[in-house]
Amino acid sequence: MTQSLWLFGTSLNIVANHTTTGGQYDLIEGYFLPGTQTPPISTRAIANNSTCSSD
């Protein structure tokens, strides 16, 4: 499953989602410009388990 979308001015590809991972996680690929930040999460009910790597 691959779906492309624009978020925060960046092209992202959803490589795997909950339907292909048994509801465990979503795998999203994207390349951001240096210094790009996502907005803070405003609720404590959402677990924010994310890993970012840069080359």
Phi, psi and omega in degrees: 000118175229127178227134179255145176205166177254131178214128182057035178074017182231141176281125180240149176240124173276107185278319177215145178233188184301332181285331181265350180245015180068028179079010185277321184193172171243140178246116184238132180248134178195157178240122183251150174293149177305137179090354179291135179229146175272156178295151179293150176281135187258010178226148178272353183283347182259127175280128181252084179253094182228150178234129179240143175225152178230147179257000000 
